[in-house]
Amino acid sequence: MLKAFSIIVAIVFFTSCGDSGKESNEMPVDSIKSSTVSDADLGSKLYNIPSPIETFTILKMSGAKFDKSLLNAANNIGKYVSIYSKSINLGVYSADLSFCLLYKENQDVNFYLKNVNELTTSLGIDGDFAQLVSQRLKANANNSDSILQIVSDASVDAYVYLKENQRNSTSVLITAGGWLEAMHFIIKMAETTQNKDIISLVASQKNVIKNLVIMLSKFESDAEIASLLTEIKDISAIYETLKESKDKSAVASIDKKIVSIGNNKSYEISKEELSAIREKIELLRNKLTI
């Protein structure tokens, strides 16, 4: 599976060159300064957060079907006016775009591609490497394996670009938005289908959300990020109740709990814990997108 710094950021960059006739707005520099984070520390935390496209690939392999109702409505874009809301929802819409791309829902791809382009331009995100990535993608449009590799390669350049242009907090917010949208997808499908593999994806986020908390905490001097951090910590607190399973051999039901394998560890998650996580994820997602 792909293991690269949040691939949604790569999608943001290669789609930003979709309309060469438009001029980008002047790029804003993040005013939010990190208190203790180093570039190496931030990069390592981003690296350990799975991309939405990685998560959705597992969903598809588990037999999950495309569900358009899970997408953030494309016409919600007009509601996002602040840099904070644009950054978060750039991550959200990039995750939606990943889902549509993976299932080859071309009509929806066009809608979400337009939104990603619009938010990218509005935030002043661009890079010289993006044109080359765009060309490679067009040349490999019918080869899904090549597309995933191109996106993976581009993610490295995306991280370098944001870092060099003092956009660390923007990068973190985009990543948080993408993670939240991916969680919205998998937890809805987990409760609907009761598929053990999908439920395992939910439980395996225990280690992922720890990294997200660390990332956001570096920028908690900003009131909006501090508020987001508080709600992410509330979700993380539920994850802390999940116990590591002694049985790492397979995904299986044990009594009323389901064993989840992820990151070389397996966890037990009850229906009550799953429901509690789902409730908080949906409340936060609705607050940020609607």
C-alpha positions as semicolon CSV with decimal commas, in nm:
position;residue;x (nm);y (nm);z (nm)
1;M;0,000;0,000;0,000
2;L;0,102;0,358;-0,050
3;K;0,294;0,500;0,244
4;A;0,359;0,863;0,169
5;F;0,287;1,197;0,330
6;S;-0,079;1,273;0,286
7;I;-0,145;1,208;-0,081
8;I;-0,436;1,449;-0,083
9;V;-0,178;1,725;-0,090
10;A;-0,031;1,575;-0,405
11;I;-0,377;1,568;-0,562
12;V;-0,416;1,934;-0,468
13;F;-0,097;2,020;-0,650
14;F;-0,140;1,827;-0,972
15;T;-0,496;1,949;-1,015
16;S;-0,393;2,309;-0,957
17;C;-0,251;2,318;-1,308
18;G;-0,569;2,203;-1,474
19;D;-0,642;2,548;-1,617
20;S;-0,324;2,708;-1,742
21;G;-0,511;3,017;-1,851
22;K;-0,582;3,129;-1,495
23;E;-0,341;3,327;-1,286
24;S;-0,297;3,220;-0,925
25;N;-0,364;3,466;-0,646
26;E;-0,068;3,594;-0,453
27;M;0,036;3,318;-0,218
28;P;-0,038;3,392;0,147
29;V;0,225;3,297;0,402
30;D;0,098;3,121;0,712
31;S;0,074;3,366;0,999
32;I;0,046;3,080;1,246
33;K;0,385;2,998;1,389
34;S;0,467;2,665;1,543
35;S;0,604;2,672;1,895
36;T;0,819;2,361;1,889
37;V;0,773;2,172;1,564
38;S;1,071;2,101;1,340
39;D;1,045;2,028;0,969
40;A;1,167;1,674;1,029
41;D;0,916;1,616;1,311
42;L;0,623;1,752;1,113
43;G;0,723;1,552;0,807
44;S;0,743;1,229;1,004
45;K;0,395;1,282;1,153
46;L;0,245;1,361;0,812
47;Y;0,412;1,051;0,671
48;N;0,237;0,834;0,928
49;I;-0,113;0,952;0,838
50;P;-0,255;0,730;0,563
51;S;-0,385;0,911;0,258
52;P;-0,755;0,896;0,172
53;I;-0,675;0,713;-0,151
54;E;-0,493;0,445;0,048
55;T;-0,789;0,410;0,283
56;F;-1,039;0,400;-0,003
57;T;-0,835;0,136;-0,184
58;I;-0,879;-0,089;0,120
59;L;-1,250;-0,005;0,123
60;K;-1,283;-0,109;-0,239
61;M;-1,087;-0,430;-0,182
62;S;-1,324;-0,516;0,102
63;G;-1,617;-0,502;-0,139
64;A;-1,749;-0,156;-0,051
65;K;-1,954;0,005;-0,327
66;F;-1,946;0,366;-0,443
67;D;-2,188;0,575;-0,237
68;K;-2,241;0,926;-0,368
69;S;-2,440;1,026;-0,059
70;L;-2,119;1,019;0,146
71;L;-1,958;1,298;-0,056
72;N;-1,953;1,657;0,067
73;A;-2,196;1,837;-0,167
74;A;-2,003;2,014;-0,441
75;N;-2,218;2,325;-0,407
76;N;-2,108;2,372;-0,045
77;I;-1,790;2,538;-0,172
78;G;-1,945;2,884;-0,155
79;K;-1,966;2,854;0,223
80;Y;-1,590;2,839;0,268
81;V;-1,454;3,193;0,287
82;S;-1,180;3,194;0,552
83;I;-0,830;3,052;0,498
84;Y;-0,904;2,801;0,774
85;S;-1,227;2,671;0,619
86;K;-1,076;2,668;0,270
87;S;-0,775;2,465;0,390
88;I;-0,989;2,213;0,579
89;N;-1,230;2,169;0,291
90;L;-0,953;2,149;0,035
91;G;-0,860;1,834;0,224
92;V;-1,224;1,722;0,234
93;Y;-1,285;1,778;-0,136
94;S;-0,952;1,619;-0,226
95;A;-1,062;1,307;-0,036
96;D;-1,394;1,313;-0,224
97;L;-1,200;1,346;-0,548
98;S;-0,985;1,046;-0,452
99;F;-1,297;0,839;-0,388
100;C;-1,447;0,932;-0,725
101;L;-1,119;0,869;-0,906
102;L;-1,076;0,526;-0,752
103;Y;-1,427;0,419;-0,854
104;K;-1,393;0,589;-1,195
105;E;-1,703;0,803;-1,142
106;N;-1,595;1,046;-1,412
107;Q;-1,887;1,288;-1,393
108;D;-1,834;1,337;-1,021
109;V;-1,458;1,357;-1,075
110;N;-1,517;1,668;-1,286
111;F;-1,725;1,837;-1,013
112;Y;-1,471;1,773;-0,738
113;L;-1,176;1,851;-0,962
114;K;-1,330;2,195;-1,022
115;N;-1,371;2,252;-0,647
116;V;-1,016;2,144;-0,571
117;N;-0,888;2,375;-0,843
118;E;-1,090;2,667;-0,708
119;L;-0,976;2,625;-0,348
120;T;-0,617;2,564;-0,452
121;T;-0,611;2,886;-0,652
122;S;-0,785;3,079;-0,375
123;L;-0,523;2,964;-0,125
124;G;-0,241;3,054;-0,362
125;I;-0,101;2,701;-0,375
126;D;0,107;2,624;-0,683
127;G;0,442;2,480;-0,777
128;D;0,666;2,446;-1,084
129;F;0,657;2,067;-1,050
130;A;0,278;2,057;-1,089
131;Q;0,279;2,103;-1,467
132;L;0,509;1,804;-1,512
133;V;0,291;1,591;-1,284
134;S;-0,018;1,696;-1,480
135;Q;0,147;1,591;-1,805
136;R;0,245;1,253;-1,662
137;L;-0,109;1,193;-1,539
138;K;-0,260;1,271;-1,877
139;A;-0,016;1,030;-2,045
140;N;-0,114;0,752;-1,801
141;A;-0,484;0,828;-1,766
142;N;-0,590;0,466;-1,827
143;N;-0,334;0,303;-1,600
144;S;-0,449;0,317;-1,237
145;D;-0,125;0,170;-1,101
146;S;0,080;0,437;-1,278
147;I;-0,152;0,711;-1,151
148;L;-0,106;0,596;-0,790
149;Q;0,273;0,593;-0,835
150;I;0,273;0,940;-0,991
151;V;0,064;1,074;-0,704
152;S;0,297;0,910;-0,453
153;D;0,601;1,068;-0,618
154;A;0,433;1,407;-0,633
155;S;0,356;1,402;-0,262
156;V;0,723;1,446;-0,180
157;D;0,742;1,756;-0,399
158;A;0,420;1,888;-0,245
159;Y;0,564;1,865;0,105
160;V;0,883;2,043;-0,003
161;Y;0,683;2,319;-0,169
162;L;0,466;2,389;0,135
163;K;0,766;2,378;0,366
164;E;0,977;2,613;0,155
165;N;0,689;2,859;0,133
166;Q;0,618;2,860;0,508
167;R;0,284;2,682;0,469
168;N;0,316;2,425;0,748
169;S;-0,015;2,503;0,916
170;T;-0,192;2,497;0,578
171;S;-0,043;2,154;0,515
172;V;-0,164;2,028;0,854
173;L;-0,519;2,161;0,802
174;I;-0,544;2,004;0,456
175;T;-0,426;1,675;0,602
176;A;-0,677;1,699;0,890
177;G;-0,962;1,767;0,648
178;G;-0,869;1,470;0,433
179;W;-0,840;1,239;0,733
180;L;-1,176;1,353;0,870
181;E;-1,351;1,292;0,537
182;A;-1,192;0,948;0,503
183;M;-1,309;0,864;0,855
184;H;-1,660;0,981;0,765
185;F;-1,658;0,731;0,476
186;I;-1,519;0,429;0,656
187;I;-1,716;0,466;0,977
188;K;-2,045;0,509;0,792
189;M;-1,971;0,200;0,584
190;A;-1,853;0,008;0,891
191;E;-2,183;0,058;1,071
192;T;-2,392;0,002;0,759
193;T;-2,224;-0,316;0,637
194;Q;-2,078;-0,457;0,962
195;N;-1,788;-0,572;0,743
196;K;-1,503;-0,675;0,976
197;D;-1,234;-0,551;0,737
198;I;-1,391;-0,206;0,726
199;I;-1,438;-0,200;1,102
200;S;-1,069;-0,289;1,130
201;L;-0,989;0,029;0,937
202;V;-1,173;0,232;1,200
203;A;-0,990;0,072;1,491
204;S;-0,652;0,096;1,319
205;Q;-0,680;0,475;1,333
206;K;-0,583;0,465;1,702
207;N;-0,218;0,530;1,616
208;V;-0,301;0,766;1,331
209;I;-0,507;1,004;1,544
210;K;-0,222;1,031;1,793
211;N;-0,005;1,175;1,516
212;L;-0,283;1,411;1,412
213;V;-0,312;1,543;1,768
214;I;0,063;1,604;1,782
215;M;0,058;1,786;1,448
216;L;-0,232;2,014;1,540
217;S;-0,091;2,088;1,884
218;K;0,207;2,258;1,720
219;F;-0,024;2,532;1,596
220;E;-0,269;2,566;1,886
221;S;-0,177;2,932;1,935
222;D;-0,439;2,988;1,663
223;A;-0,790;2,986;1,812
224;E;-0,951;2,794;1,526
225;I;-0,686;2,524;1,526
226;A;-0,707;2,505;1,907
227;S;-1,082;2,444;1,880
228;L;-1,029;2,175;1,617
229;L;-0,761;2,016;1,835
230;T;-1,002;1,998;2,131
231;E;-1,255;1,804;1,924
232;I;-0,991;1,574;1,775
233;K;-0,868;1,504;2,129
234;D;-1,223;1,407;2,229
235;I;-1,222;1,147;1,951
236;S;-0,874;1,034;2,048
237;A;-0,992;0,981;2,406
238;I;-1,238;0,716;2,285
239;Y;-0,959;0,546;2,091
240;E;-0,756;0,528;2,409
241;T;-1,017;0,286;2,548
242;L;-0,944;0,036;2,270
243;K;-0,737;-0,255;2,396
244;E;-0,470;-0,433;2,200
245;S;-0,571;-0,787;2,118
246;K;-0,353;-1,084;2,203
247;D;-0,472;-1,259;1,887
248;K;-0,292;-1,103;1,589
249;S;-0,344;-1,395;1,352
250;A;-0,663;-1,281;1,182
251;V;-0,959;-1,051;1,180
252;A;-1,228;-1,219;1,386
253;S;-1,522;-1,165;1,616
254;I;-1,458;-1,232;1,983
255;D;-1,774;-1,228;2,190
256;K;-1,931;-0,889;2,110
257;K;-1,605;-0,727;2,010
258;I;-1,431;-0,720;1,674
259;V;-1,058;-0,763;1,641
260;S;-0,893;-0,512;1,410
261;I;-0,548;-0,545;1,264
262;G;-0,360;-0,231;1,163
263;N;-0,004;-0,096;1,184
264;N;0,113;-0,444;1,290
265;K;-0,118;-0,427;1,591
266;S;-0,471;-0,547;1,643
267;Y;-0,734;-0,382;1,858
268;E;-1,072;-0,472;1,995
269;I;-1,356;-0,228;1,936
270;S;-1,705;-0,268;2,074
271;K;-2,021;-0,158;1,897
272;E;-2,060;0,111;2,160
273;E;-1,711;0,246;2,097
274;L;-1,768;0,238;1,722
275;S;-2,092;0,430;1,766
276;A;-1,931;0,686;1,996
277;I;-1,650;0,753;1,746
278;R;-1,901;0,779;1,461
279;E;-2,110;1,033;1,651
280;K;-1,814;1,262;1,719
281;I;-1,677;1,228;1,366
282;E;-2,012;1,321;1,214
283;L;-2,066;1,617;1,447
284;L;-1,721;1,758;1,366
285;R;-1,752;1,692;0,995
286;N;-2,091;1,863;0,979
287;K;-1,956;2,160;1,173
288;L;-1,669;2,206;0,927
289;T;-1,845;2,135;0,598
290;I;-2,207;2,248;0,626
